[in-house]
Amino acid sequence: MRRLPIYFVLDCSESMVGEAFDGMKKGLKSLLAELTRDPAAMELAYLSVISFASSAKQVVPLTELCQFRVPELTLGSGTALGAALQLLENKVNQEVVRSTMTQKGDYKPIVFLMTDGEPTDSWLPVAGRLMHNHHIQTVAVGVGPDVNLQSLMRISENVIHARVPEEENFSRFFKFVSSSVSTASQQIDSGNEGKIDLRKLPESDSIVIVDNTTPIPEVIPGRLLFLHLKCSSSDKYVLIKYEKREQSGFFSSKTYYELVGSFPVDDFDFSGNDKKLTISTEQLQGDFICPYCGNESWARCSCGSIFCCCEIINNQAWLECPWCNQTGYYAPSSFNLGGGAG
């Protein structure tokens, strides 16, 4: 039987933490619920998920819709878009059955790519091949203010910008995906090749179709800063997100980082966490609160790792690091951050 292959290529970099990451996971679940109610999609659709951060991996191979399960996605550092596109190309070549002189193969694969940042690896060669591959339909979705839309326009002619990375926009997008897949399945069922139509996207001020007339926002490199912590009470991961700010004066300017929030993280891939900016804690502004235990302070162990801690009374405390389990003496101070798990 001929299949309709659907590939999701999803950015799981640390900058997606919060509403974007949660919205993406919830969107996949709602998509599955919608498609399993469509007889045509149940008969034809096969789904695969490729995730990428510091590297790319296929977390779900091409799977029949009735057997597909939404995978657990793990955040990591980096945006290895090139590796993700190369893996996609390899998997399409391996998993999609091509037509021959004697037999019709699978229908044209549909790819939904979602990313919120600037690629951190070599991506242009494989992007050019994907752009000119007429045997694949690709829809590229840029999320938030830091995505490089010009990069996405070199991957696909179908580009969408979700300007605000909030769950409502992800819900709106995944409804469009489920509707598009259902329509494509029904068109195939009636003897026509399915085609994605961006005009059916429910546009708003915060999610738009990108073309040559769309104003492209300037991308500010290094705008975000992340600290990786463990909760000292639960031993669970916490990701603290800061935004870079510049304060100008008469004779000089000052760079500081304002707290956006602290987020609970089920798991984190530290394999790409080797390149860091060294900064002083005096540059960090905002009141931290651990999302698990409510601690309002954090400390750095001699092993280089960071963990939340209770308030230090009388400028001294003995604390146990949840990373290395060593107990040490701590006191309030300013210091430089860089290296280690944090």
Secondary structure as a PSIPRED ss2 file (coil, helix, strand):
# PSIPRED VFORMAT (PSIPRED V4.0)

   1 M C   1.000  0.000  0.000
   2 R C   1.000  0.000  0.000
   3 R C   1.000  0.000  0.000
   4 L E   0.000  0.000  1.000
   5 P E   0.000  0.000  1.000
   6 I E   0.000  0.000  1.000
   7 Y E   0.000  0.000  1.000
   8 F E   0.000  0.000  1.000
   9 V E   0.000  0.000  1.000
  10 L E   0.000  0.000  1.000
  11 D E   0.000  0.000  1.000
  12 C C   1.000  0.000  0.000
  13 S E   0.000  0.000  1.000
  14 E H   0.000  1.000  0.000
  15 S H   0.000  1.000  0.000
  16 M H   0.000  1.000  0.000
  17 V C   1.000  0.000  0.000
  18 G C   1.000  0.000  0.000
  19 E H   0.000  1.000  0.000
  20 A H   0.000  1.000  0.000
  21 F H   0.000  1.000  0.000
  22 D H   0.000  1.000  0.000
  23 G H   0.000  1.000  0.000
  24 M H   0.000  1.000  0.000
  25 K H   0.000  1.000  0.000
  26 K H   0.000  1.000  0.000
  27 G H   0.000  1.000  0.000
  28 L H   0.000  1.000  0.000
  29 K H   0.000  1.000  0.000
  30 S H   0.000  1.000  0.000
  31 L H   0.000  1.000  0.000
  32 L H   0.000  1.000  0.000
  33 A H   0.000  1.000  0.000
  34 E H   0.000  1.000  0.000
  35 L H   0.000  1.000  0.000
  36 T C   1.000  0.000  0.000
  37 R C   1.000  0.000  0.000
  38 D C   1.000  0.000  0.000
  39 P H   0.000  1.000  0.000
  40 A H   0.000  1.000  0.000
  41 A H   0.000  1.000  0.000
  42 M H   0.000  1.000  0.000
  43 E H   0.000  1.000  0.000
  44 L H   0.000  1.000  0.000
  45 A E   0.000  0.000  1.000
  46 Y E   0.000  0.000  1.000
  47 L E   0.000  0.000  1.000
  48 S E   0.000  0.000  1.000
  49 V E   0.000  0.000  1.000
  50 I E   0.000  0.000  1.000
  51 S E   0.000  0.000  1.000
  52 F E   0.000  0.000  1.000
  53 A C   1.000  0.000  0.000
  54 S C   1.000  0.000  0.000
  55 S C   1.000  0.000  0.000
  56 A E   0.000  0.000  1.000
  57 K E   0.000  0.000  1.000
  58 Q E   0.000  0.000  1.000
  59 V E   0.000  0.000  1.000
  60 V E   0.000  0.000  1.000
  61 P E   0.000  0.000  1.000
  62 L E   0.000  0.000  1.000
  63 T E   0.000  0.000  1.000
  64 E E   0.000  0.000  1.000
  65 L H   0.000  1.000  0.000
  66 C H   0.000  1.000  0.000
  67 Q H   0.000  1.000  0.000
  68 F C   1.000  0.000  0.000
  69 R C   1.000  0.000  0.000
  70 V C   1.000  0.000  0.000
  71 P C   1.000  0.000  0.000
  72 E C   1.000  0.000  0.000
  73 L C   1.000  0.000  0.000
  74 T C   1.000  0.000  0.000
  75 L E   0.000  0.000  1.000
  76 G E   0.000  0.000  1.000
  77 S C   1.000  0.000  0.000
  78 G C   1.000  0.000  0.000
  79 T C   1.000  0.000  0.000
  80 A C   1.000  0.000  0.000
  81 L H   0.000  1.000  0.000
  82 G H   0.000  1.000  0.000
  83 A H   0.000  1.000  0.000
  84 A H   0.000  1.000  0.000
  85 L H   0.000  1.000  0.000
  86 Q H   0.000  1.000  0.000
  87 L H   0.000  1.000  0.000
  88 L H   0.000  1.000  0.000
  89 E H   0.000  1.000  0.000
  90 N H   0.000  1.000  0.000
  91 K H   0.000  1.000  0.000
  92 V H   0.000  1.000  0.000
  93 N H   0.000  1.000  0.000
  94 Q H   0.000  1.000  0.000
  95 E H   0.000  1.000  0.000
  96 V C   1.000  0.000  0.000
  97 V C   1.000  0.000  0.000
  98 R C   1.000  0.000  0.000
  99 S C   1.000  0.000  0.000
 100 T C   1.000  0.000  0.000
 101 M C   1.000  0.000  0.000
 102 T C   1.000  0.000  0.000
 103 Q C   1.000  0.000  0.000
 104 K C   1.000  0.000  0.000
 105 G C   1.000  0.000  0.000
 106 D C   1.000  0.000  0.000
 107 Y C   1.000  0.000  0.000
 108 K C   1.000  0.000  0.000
 109 P C   1.000  0.000  0.000
 110 I E   0.000  0.000  1.000
 111 V E   0.000  0.000  1.000
 112 F E   0.000  0.000  1.000
 113 L E   0.000  0.000  1.000
 114 M E   0.000  0.000  1.000
 115 T E   0.000  0.000  1.000
 116 D C   1.000  0.000  0.000
 117 G C   1.000  0.000  0.000
 118 E C   1.000  0.000  0.000
 119 P C   1.000  0.000  0.000
 120 T C   1.000  0.000  0.000
 121 D C   1.000  0.000  0.000
 122 S C   1.000  0.000  0.000
 123 W C   1.000  0.000  0.000
 124 L H   0.000  1.000  0.000
 125 P H   0.000  1.000  0.000
 126 V H   0.000  1.000  0.000
 127 A H   0.000  1.000  0.000
 128 G H   0.000  1.000  0.000
 129 R H   0.000  1.000  0.000
 130 L H   0.000  1.000  0.000
 131 M H   0.000  1.000  0.000
 132 H C   1.000  0.000  0.000
 133 N C   1.000  0.000  0.000
 134 H C   1.000  0.000  0.000
 135 H C   1.000  0.000  0.000
 136 I C   1.000  0.000  0.000
 137 Q E   0.000  0.000  1.000
 138 T E   0.000  0.000  1.000
 139 V E   0.000  0.000  1.000
 140 A E   0.000  0.000  1.000
 141 V E   0.000  0.000  1.000
 142 G E   0.000  0.000  1.000
 143 V E   0.000  0.000  1.000
 144 G C   1.000  0.000  0.000
 145 P C   1.000  0.000  0.000
 146 D C   1.000  0.000  0.000
 147 V C   1.000  0.000  0.000
 148 N C   1.000  0.000  0.000
 149 L H   0.000  1.000  0.000
 150 Q H   0.000  1.000  0.000
 151 S H   0.000  1.000  0.000
 152 L H   0.000  1.000  0.000
 153 M C   1.000  0.000  0.000
 154 R C   1.000  0.000  0.000
 155 I C   1.000  0.000  0.000
 156 S C   1.000  0.000  0.000
 157 E C   1.000  0.000  0.000
 158 N E   0.000  0.000  1.000
 159 V E   0.000  0.000  1.000
 160 I E   0.000  0.000  1.000
 161 H E   0.000  0.000  1.000
 162 A E   0.000  0.000  1.000
 163 R C   1.000  0.000  0.000
 164 V C   1.000  0.000  0.000
 165 P C   1.000  0.000  0.000
 166 E C   1.000  0.000  0.000
 167 E H   0.000  1.000  0.000
 168 E H   0.000  1.000  0.000
 169 N H   0.000  1.000  0.000
 170 F H   0.000  1.000  0.000
 171 S H   0.000  1.000  0.000
 172 R H   0.000  1.000  0.000
 173 F H   0.000  1.000  0.000
 174 F H   0.000  1.000  0.000
 175 K H   0.000  1.000  0.000
 176 F H   0.000  1.000  0.000
 177 V H   0.000  1.000  0.000
 178 S H   0.000  1.000  0.000
 179 S H   0.000  1.000  0.000
 180 S H   0.000  1.000  0.000
 181 V H   0.000  1.000  0.000
 182 S H   0.000  1.000  0.000
 183 T H   0.000  1.000  0.000
 184 A H   0.000  1.000  0.000
 185 S H   0.000  1.000  0.000
 186 Q H   0.000  1.000  0.000
 187 Q H   0.000  1.000  0.000
 188 I H   0.000  1.000  0.000
 189 D H   0.000  1.000  0.000
 190 S C   1.000  0.000  0.000
 191 G C   1.000  0.000  0.000
 192 N C   1.000  0.000  0.000
 193 E C   1.000  0.000  0.000
 194 G C   1.000  0.000  0.000
 195 K C   1.000  0.000  0.000
 196 I C   1.000  0.000  0.000
 197 D C   1.000  0.000  0.000
 198 L H   0.000  1.000  0.000
 199 R H   0.000  1.000  0.000
 200 K H   0.000  1.000  0.000
 201 L C   1.000  0.000  0.000
 202 P C   1.000  0.000  0.000
 203 E C   1.000  0.000  0.000
 204 S E   0.000  0.000  1.000
 205 D C   1.000  0.000  0.000
 206 S C   1.000  0.000  0.000
 207 I E   0.000  0.000  1.000
 208 V E   0.000  0.000  1.000
 209 I E   0.000  0.000  1.000
 210 V E   0.000  0.000  1.000
 211 D C   1.000  0.000  0.000
 212 N C   1.000  0.000  0.000
 213 T C   1.000  0.000  0.000
 214 T C   1.000  0.000  0.000
 215 P C   1.000  0.000  0.000
 216 I C   1.000  0.000  0.000
 217 P C   1.000  0.000  0.000
 218 E C   1.000  0.000  0.000
 219 V C   1.000  0.000  0.000
 220 I C   1.000  0.000  0.000
 221 P C   1.000  0.000  0.000
 222 G C   1.000  0.000  0.000
 223 R C   1.000  0.000  0.000
 224 L E   0.000  0.000  1.000
 225 L E   0.000  0.000  1.000
 226 F E   0.000  0.000  1.000
 227 L E   0.000  0.000  1.000
 228 H E   0.000  0.000  1.000
 229 L E   0.000  0.000  1.000
 230 K E   0.000  0.000  1.000
 231 C C   1.000  0.000  0.000
 232 S C   1.000  0.000  0.000
 233 S C   1.000  0.000  0.000
 234 S C   1.000  0.000  0.000
 235 D C   1.000  0.000  0.000
 236 K C   1.000  0.000  0.000
 237 Y E   0.000  0.000  1.000
 238 V E   0.000  0.000  1.000
 239 L E   0.000  0.000  1.000
 240 I E   0.000  0.000  1.000
 241 K E   0.000  0.000  1.000
 242 Y E   0.000  0.000  1.000
 243 E E   0.000  0.000  1.000
 244 K E   0.000  0.000  1.000
 245 R E   0.000  0.000  1.000
 246 E E   0.000  0.000  1.000
 247 Q E   0.000  0.000  1.000
 248 S E   0.000  0.000  1.000
 249 G C   1.000  0.000  0.000
 250 F C   1.000  0.000  0.000
 251 F C   1.000  0.000  0.000
 252 S C   1.000  0.000  0.000
 253 S E   0.000  0.000  1.000
 254 K E   0.000  0.000  1.000
 255 T E   0.000  0.000  1.000
 256 Y E   0.000  0.000  1.000
 257 Y E   0.000  0.000  1.000
 258 E E   0.000  0.000  1.000
 259 L E   0.000  0.000  1.000
 260 V E   0.000  0.000  1.000
 261 G E   0.000  0.000  1.000
 262 S E   0.000  0.000  1.000
 263 F E   0.000  0.000  1.000
 264 P E   0.000  0.000  1.000
 265 V E   0.000  0.000  1.000
 266 D C   1.000  0.000  0.000
 267 D C   1.000  0.000  0.000
 268 F E   0.000  0.000  1.000
 269 D E   0.000  0.000  1.000
 270 F H   0.000  1.000  0.000
 271 S H   0.000  1.000  0.000
 272 G H   0.000  1.000  0.000
 273 N C   1.000  0.000  0.000
 274 D C   1.000  0.000  0.000
 275 K C   1.000  0.000  0.000
 276 K C   1.000  0.000  0.000
 277 L C   1.000  0.000  0.000
 278 T C   1.000  0.000  0.000
 279 I E   0.000  0.000  1.000
 280 S E   0.000  0.000  1.000
 281 T H   0.000  1.000  0.000
 282 E H   0.000  1.000  0.000
 283 Q H   0.000  1.000  0.000
 284 L E   0.000  0.000  1.000
 285 Q E   0.000  0.000  1.000
 286 G C   1.000  0.000  0.000
 287 D C   1.000  0.000  0.000
 288 F C   1.000  0.000  0.000
 289 I C   1.000  0.000  0.000
 290 C C   1.000  0.000  0.000
 291 P C   1.000  0.000  0.000
 292 Y C   1.000  0.000  0.000
 293 C C   1.000  0.000  0.000
 294 G C   1.000  0.000  0.000
 295 N C   1.000  0.000  0.000
 296 E C   1.000  0.000  0.000
 297 S E   0.000  0.000  1.000
 298 W E   0.000  0.000  1.000
 299 A E   0.000  0.000  1.000
 300 R E   0.000  0.000  1.000
 301 C C   1.000  0.000  0.000
 302 S C   1.000  0.000  0.000
 303 C C   1.000  0.000  0.000
 304 G C   1.000  0.000  0.000
 305 S C   1.000  0.000  0.000
 306 I E   0.000  0.000  1.000
 307 F E   0.000  0.000  1.000
 308 C E   0.000  0.000  1.000
 309 C E   0.000  0.000  1.000
 310 C C   1.000  0.000  0.000
 311 E C   1.000  0.000  0.000
 312 I C   1.000  0.000  0.000
 313 I H   0.000  1.000  0.000
 314 N H   0.000  1.000  0.000
 315 N H   0.000  1.000  0.000
 316 Q C   1.000  0.000  0.000
 317 A E   0.000  0.000  1.000
 318 W E   0.000  0.000  1.000
 319 L E   0.000  0.000  1.000
 320 E E   0.000  0.000  1.000
 321 C C   1.000  0.000  0.000
 322 P C   1.000  0.000  0.000
 323 W C   1.000  0.000  0.000
 324 C C   1.000  0.000  0.000
 325 N C   1.000  0.000  0.000
 326 Q C   1.000  0.000  0.000
 327 T E   0.000  0.000  1.000
 328 G E   0.000  0.000  1.000
 329 Y E   0.000  0.000  1.000
 330 Y E   0.000  0.000  1.000
 331 A C   1.000  0.000  0.000
 332 P C   1.000  0.000  0.000
 333 S C   1.000  0.000  0.000
 334 S C   1.000  0.000  0.000
 335 F C   1.000  0.000  0.000
 336 N E   0.000  0.000  1.000
 337 L E   0.000  0.000  1.000
 338 G C   1.000  0.000  0.000
 339 G C   1.000  0.000  0.000
 340 G C   1.000  0.000  0.000
 341 A C   1.000  0.000  0.000
 342 G C   1.000  0.000  0.000
